[in-house]
Amino acid sequence: MAKQPKLSPKQTKTFLPKVMRILTRLFPDPKCALHYKTSWQLLVAVILSAQCTDKKVNEVTKELFKKYRTLDDYVTAKPAEFERDIYSTGFYKNKAKNILAAAHAIKNDSNGKIPKTIGEMVTIPGVGRKTANVVLGELYGIADGIAVDTHIIRIARLLGFTKHATAIKIERDLIKIVPKRDWVKFSHLLILYGREYCPARCKHGNNCPLTKFYVKI
Protein backbone atom coordinates (compact mmCIF):
# COMPACT_ATOMS: atom_id res chain seq x y z
CA MET A 1 0.00 0.00 0.00
CA ALA A 2 1.48 3.31 -1.10
CA LYS A 3 2.01 6.06 1.43
CA GLN A 4 -0.56 8.83 1.53
CA PRO A 5 0.28 12.48 2.22
CA LYS A 6 -0.67 13.59 5.70
CA LEU A 7 -2.24 16.91 6.67
CA SER A 8 -0.38 19.20 9.04
CA PRO A 9 -1.87 19.71 12.55
CA LYS A 10 -3.01 23.19 11.51
CA GLN A 11 -4.74 21.86 8.39
CA THR A 12 -6.41 19.11 10.37
CA LYS A 13 -7.74 21.55 12.98
CA THR A 14 -9.89 23.32 10.37
CA PHE A 15 -10.46 20.34 8.11
CA LEU A 16 -11.78 17.74 10.57
CA PRO A 17 -14.83 19.75 11.76
CA LYS A 18 -15.94 20.19 8.13
CA VAL A 19 -15.71 16.46 7.54
CA MET A 20 -17.61 15.74 10.77
CA ARG A 21 -20.40 18.15 9.81
CA ILE A 22 -20.88 16.50 6.43
CA LEU A 23 -20.84 13.01 7.89
CA THR A 24 -23.29 13.98 10.65
CA ARG A 25 -25.69 15.37 8.04
CA LEU A 26 -25.44 12.12 6.10
CA PHE A 27 -25.82 9.95 9.21
CA PRO A 28 -27.60 11.91 11.98
CA ASP A 29 -27.94 8.85 14.21
CA PRO A 30 -24.75 6.79 13.75
CA LYS A 31 -24.73 3.52 15.60
CA CYS A 32 -23.61 -0.07 15.43
CA ALA A 33 -25.43 -1.96 12.66
CA LEU A 34 -25.14 -5.34 14.36
CA HIS A 35 -28.28 -6.77 15.96
CA TYR A 36 -28.09 -7.92 19.58
CA LYS A 37 -30.05 -7.95 22.82
CA THR A 38 -27.38 -8.72 25.42
CA SER A 39 -23.80 -7.64 25.96
CA TRP A 40 -22.57 -11.17 25.25
CA GLN A 41 -24.51 -11.27 21.98
CA LEU A 42 -22.84 -8.03 20.93
CA LEU A 43 -19.39 -9.49 21.53
CA VAL A 44 -20.29 -12.60 19.55
CA ALA A 45 -21.59 -10.49 16.67
CA VAL A 46 -18.50 -8.28 16.59
CA ILE A 47 -16.17 -11.30 16.53
CA LEU A 48 -18.23 -12.78 13.69
CA SER A 49 -18.06 -9.51 11.74
CA ALA A 50 -14.34 -9.86 11.02
CA GLN A 51 -13.98 -10.16 7.23
CA CYS A 52 -17.76 -10.39 6.95
CA THR A 53 -20.55 -7.91 6.28
CA ASP A 54 -22.86 -6.81 9.07
CA LYS A 55 -25.78 -7.91 6.90
CA LYS A 56 -24.51 -11.48 6.77
CA VAL A 57 -23.69 -11.48 10.49
CA ASN A 58 -27.23 -10.34 11.31
CA GLU A 59 -28.64 -13.12 9.13
CA VAL A 60 -26.54 -15.71 10.96
CA THR A 61 -27.11 -14.40 14.49
CA LYS A 62 -30.87 -14.28 13.96
CA GLU A 63 -30.86 -18.08 14.20
CA LEU A 64 -27.71 -18.43 16.29
CA PHE A 65 -29.11 -16.38 19.17
CA LYS A 66 -32.29 -18.50 19.18
CA LYS A 67 -30.25 -21.68 19.47
CA TYR A 68 -27.68 -20.38 21.97
CA ARG A 69 -29.61 -18.18 24.39
CA THR A 70 -27.27 -17.89 27.37
CA LEU A 71 -23.55 -17.70 28.02
CA ASP A 72 -23.71 -21.25 29.39
CA ASP A 73 -25.09 -22.46 26.07
CA TYR A 74 -21.82 -21.35 24.47
CA VAL A 75 -19.74 -22.86 27.27
CA THR A 76 -21.34 -26.26 26.64
CA ALA A 77 -21.54 -25.94 22.84
CA LYS A 78 -19.98 -28.63 20.66
CA PRO A 79 -17.21 -27.02 18.55
CA ALA A 80 -17.97 -28.92 15.33
CA GLU A 81 -21.67 -28.08 15.53
CA PHE A 82 -20.97 -24.45 16.36
CA GLU A 83 -18.62 -24.21 13.38
CA ARG A 84 -21.46 -25.32 11.12
CA ASP A 85 -23.78 -22.76 12.69
CA ILE A 86 -21.47 -19.85 11.80
CA TYR A 87 -19.96 -21.31 8.62
CA SER A 88 -21.30 -18.63 6.26
CA THR A 89 -19.51 -15.79 8.10
CA GLY A 90 -16.14 -17.10 6.90
CA PHE A 91 -13.06 -18.10 8.91
CA TYR A 92 -15.55 -20.18 10.89
CA LYS A 93 -13.01 -22.46 12.59
CA ASN A 94 -11.07 -19.56 14.09
CA LYS A 95 -14.22 -17.66 15.00
CA ALA A 96 -15.81 -20.69 16.65
CA LYS A 97 -12.65 -21.41 18.63
CA ASN A 98 -12.42 -17.79 19.82
CA ILE A 99 -16.10 -17.36 20.67
CA LEU A 100 -16.31 -20.57 22.68
CA ALA A 101 -13.03 -19.80 24.46
CA ALA A 102 -14.30 -16.27 25.16
CA ALA A 103 -17.44 -17.73 26.74
CA HIS A 104 -15.31 -19.81 29.12
CA ALA A 105 -13.07 -16.83 29.93
CA ILE A 106 -15.94 -14.46 30.66
CA LYS A 107 -17.76 -17.01 32.81
CA ASN A 108 -14.67 -17.99 34.80
CA ASP A 109 -12.72 -14.73 34.97
CA SER A 110 -15.34 -11.97 34.73
CA ASN A 111 -18.33 -13.39 36.62
CA GLY A 112 -20.20 -13.70 33.35
CA LYS A 113 -19.95 -10.00 32.56
CA ILE A 114 -18.25 -8.12 29.73
CA PRO A 115 -15.30 -6.14 31.20
CA LYS A 116 -15.31 -2.34 31.14
CA THR A 117 -11.64 -1.65 30.35
CA ILE A 118 -9.69 -2.24 27.18
CA GLY A 119 -6.91 -3.89 29.18
CA GLU A 120 -9.30 -6.57 30.40
CA MET A 121 -11.08 -6.86 27.07
CA VAL A 122 -8.00 -7.71 25.04
CA THR A 123 -7.21 -10.66 27.32
CA ILE A 124 -10.37 -12.37 26.04
CA PRO A 125 -9.74 -14.85 23.20
CA GLY A 126 -10.52 -13.33 19.80
CA VAL A 127 -10.68 -9.76 21.12
CA GLY A 128 -8.22 -7.20 19.77
CA ARG A 129 -8.28 -3.42 20.09
CA LYS A 130 -10.84 -2.93 17.34
CA THR A 131 -13.33 -5.39 18.83
CA ALA A 132 -12.70 -4.04 22.34
CA ASN A 133 -13.27 -0.44 21.23
CA VAL A 134 -16.49 -1.31 19.41
CA VAL A 135 -17.90 -3.22 22.39
CA LEU A 136 -16.85 -0.70 25.05
CA GLY A 137 -18.22 2.21 23.03
CA GLU A 138 -21.50 0.50 22.18
CA LEU A 139 -22.23 -1.04 25.59
CA TYR A 140 -20.87 1.50 28.01
CA GLY A 141 -20.17 4.64 25.99
CA ILE A 142 -16.53 4.21 27.01
CA ALA A 143 -14.00 5.75 24.63
CA ASP A 144 -10.73 3.95 25.28
CA GLY A 145 -9.65 4.38 21.69
CA ILE A 146 -11.00 4.48 18.14
CA ALA A 147 -12.17 1.26 16.50
CA VAL A 148 -10.26 1.04 13.22
CA ASP A 149 -11.58 -1.30 10.54
CA THR A 150 -10.80 -1.55 6.82
CA HIS A 151 -13.19 1.29 5.96
CA ILE A 152 -11.52 3.64 8.44
CA ILE A 153 -8.05 2.63 7.27
CA ARG A 154 -8.97 3.49 3.69
CA ILE A 155 -10.87 6.73 4.33
CA ALA A 156 -8.53 8.13 6.99
CA ARG A 157 -5.70 7.79 4.47
CA LEU A 158 -7.73 9.36 1.66
CA LEU A 159 -8.56 12.31 3.92
CA GLY A 160 -4.92 12.78 4.89
CA PHE A 161 -5.52 12.06 8.57
CA THR A 162 -2.73 9.47 8.48
CA LYS A 163 -0.01 8.20 6.18
CA HIS A 164 0.16 4.81 7.87
CA ALA A 165 -1.38 1.54 6.73
CA THR A 166 -1.76 -0.44 9.96
CA ALA A 167 -4.70 -0.17 12.35
CA ILE A 168 -2.59 0.49 15.46
CA LYS A 169 -0.61 3.35 13.90
CA ILE A 170 -3.73 4.83 12.30
CA GLU A 171 -5.54 4.75 15.64
CA ARG A 172 -2.63 6.61 17.24
CA ASP A 173 -2.86 9.32 14.59
CA LEU A 174 -6.63 9.62 14.89
CA ILE A 175 -6.77 9.92 18.68
CA LYS A 176 -4.39 12.88 18.40
CA ILE A 177 -6.78 14.84 16.17
CA VAL A 178 -10.29 13.64 17.05
CA PRO A 179 -11.68 14.96 20.37
CA LYS A 180 -12.17 12.09 22.83
CA ARG A 181 -15.86 12.90 23.18
CA ASP A 182 -16.23 12.08 19.46
CA TRP A 183 -14.19 8.87 19.28
CA VAL A 184 -17.16 6.48 19.25
CA LYS A 185 -19.21 8.68 16.92
CA PHE A 186 -16.26 9.24 14.56
CA SER A 187 -15.72 5.51 14.19
CA HIS A 188 -19.40 4.85 13.42
CA LEU A 189 -19.53 7.73 10.93
CA LEU A 190 -16.50 6.65 8.90
CA ILE A 191 -17.63 3.02 8.84
CA LEU A 192 -21.12 4.00 7.65
CA TYR A 193 -19.65 6.35 5.05
CA GLY A 194 -17.26 3.68 3.81
CA ARG A 195 -20.06 1.16 3.36
CA GLU A 196 -22.56 3.45 1.68
CA TYR A 197 -20.47 5.92 -0.31
CA CYS A 198 -16.86 4.80 -0.49
CA PRO A 199 -16.39 1.02 -0.66
CA ALA A 200 -12.99 -0.44 -1.49
CA ARG A 201 -13.60 -0.47 -5.25
CA CYS A 202 -15.17 2.99 -5.35
CA LYS A 203 -14.04 5.19 -8.25
CA HIS A 204 -14.61 8.35 -6.15
CA GLY A 205 -17.14 9.95 -8.45
CA ASN A 206 -19.85 12.48 -7.67
CA ASN A 207 -21.54 9.95 -5.41
CA CYS A 208 -18.80 10.42 -2.78
CA PRO A 209 -19.69 13.50 -0.70
CA LEU A 210 -16.14 13.81 0.66
CA THR A 211 -14.28 13.38 -2.64
CA LYS A 212 -13.26 17.04 -2.77
CA PHE A 213 -11.45 16.57 0.55
CA TYR A 214 -9.39 13.56 -0.50
CA VAL A 215 -5.72 14.50 -0.55
CA LYS A 216 -4.80 11.83 -3.08
CA ILE A 217 -6.71 9.40 -5.26
N, C-alpha and C positions, 0 to 999 in steps of 0.2 A: 504494500500500500504506500503510495507516494505521500510525501510530507505535504501538509497544507500550510499556507501562511497563517500566522496567528495575529490577531488584533492586539494593539498595545493596550495597557490598562486604561488609558484615557479614552481610547476609541470604544472600548467595551463599556465604560461607564455610561456613555450616551446611547450606545447601540443596543444593549441588552433590554432596557425598558421598552424600546420600540418593538422589539421582537416579542416581548411578553404581552404587550398590549394587543398585537395582532393575533397571537395565539389564544389569548383569553377571549377575544371576540369570536374566534372560530370555535372554541370549546369552552363555553361559559361555566360548565360544571364538570371539570376533568376528574376522572376517578378510574379506579381499577376496573377493567372490563371482565375480569374473571368472576364467575358466579360461585358464591359460597354462603353458608349460614353460620359456620363456627370458625373459630380461629385456626383449628387444626385443618379444616377443609381448605382454608385459604392457603396454608403452607403447602398442602398436597397439590393444589392447583398451580401454585407458582413453580414448584419443582417440575411438574408436568409440562409447564409452558416453555421450558428450555428447548430451543430449536423446533418449536411448534406454535401454531397460531392460537390465539385465545379462543377463536371460534371452535376449533377442533377440541381444545381442552374442555370447553363448556359442554360440548356434545358428549364427551367421554365421562366427565364428572356427573352429568345428569343421572346416569345409570350407576356409576361407581359409588356415589354418595348414598344411593338407595340400598346398595348391597353391603357397604361398609359404613355403618351409621355412627359408630363410636371409635375412640382411640383404641380400645381393646380389640375391636374387630380387625384392626390393622396389625396389632401385636400378635394375634393368633392366625393371621392370614397365611395361606400356603403360597410360597413364592412363585411357583410355576403357574398357579391359577391367577395370581395377581398380575403376573406378566401378561397373560392373555387379556386380562381386563383393560390394561392400559396400552396394549400393543400399538394401536393406531396413532399414538402421540409420538412415536419414534423413540429410539434409544431406550426401549422399554425395559431391557434387562438392568441397565444402570439405574434408571428411575425407580424401578420396583425395589431394587436392593437398597437405594437411599431412603425411599419413603418408609419402608418397613423398619429399617434401622433407626430412622428418625422417630418412629412411633415408640420403639423400645427406649430410646434415649430420653424422650420427653416424659414418658411414664415413669422411668426410673430415676432420672436426674432432675426433673423440673416439676414434680408433683402433678404431671398431666397438663401443665400450662405452658403456653408459648412464652419464652423469655422476653424481657423488655429491654435488653441491651444488645448491641451488635456483637460485643465480645462473647456473650453467652450464645447468641444465635449461630455464629460461625463454627461453634463446636459441634453443632448438630450435623449428622451425615447428610450430604447433599446440599448444604446451605453455604453459599458464598456471600460475598458482600452485596451483590445485586439482589439476591433473594432476601437476604436479611433486611436490606433497606426498603424493599417493597412491602414486606410483611410488617415491619415496625411502623412505617408511615401509614399504611392502610388500617392496621388494627388500633394503634395507640396514638397516631399523629406525632410519632417521635421521628425527628430528623437527625439521624446519626450520620448521614451521608446522602449522596444522590445515587439512586439506582440507575446504572448505566447498562443499557442493552444495545443491540445492534443498530436500532434506529437512532439512539442518542449518539452513539459513536459516529455514525455517518453524518448526522445533521450538525452536531457540534463542530465537526471538522469543516463542513461546508460554510458554516457561519463564522469561522475563524476564531471560535472560542478555545480551540486547542489545536496543536499541530501533531499530537500524539495519536497512536493507533490502538493502544491497549486500554481496557476499561479502568484499571487502577489509576493510570496516569491521567486519563481524561477526567475521572472523578476528582482528582486533586486539583486540576485546572478549574473545573466548574465550581467547586466549593469556595474557591478564591473570589469568584466574580458574582455568583448568585447569592443573594441574601438568604441566610439560614431559614427565615420564615417561609421562603418560597421553594425550598429544596424539594419537598414532596410534590407540590403543584408543578414545578418546572419539569420534573421527570415525567409526570403524567402528560403534560402538554406536548413535549417533544415526541413521546411515544405515539400519542394520538395523531400528531401531525405526520409523523413518519409513515404510519399505516395508511392514512387517508389521502395525503397529498404528495408524499415524497418516498415511495418505496424504493428498494435497492436498485431497480432497473428504470427508475424514473428518468425521463429525458429533460426534466426541469423546464417545462414549457410554461405557458400562461396559467396552467392549472395549479402551479405552486406559488402560493401567496408570499412566500419569503424569498423567491428566486432573486429578486433585486438586491438582497442582502448577502447572497453567497459570495464569498471572497474569491472562490475559484471553482470552476466546473470543468 
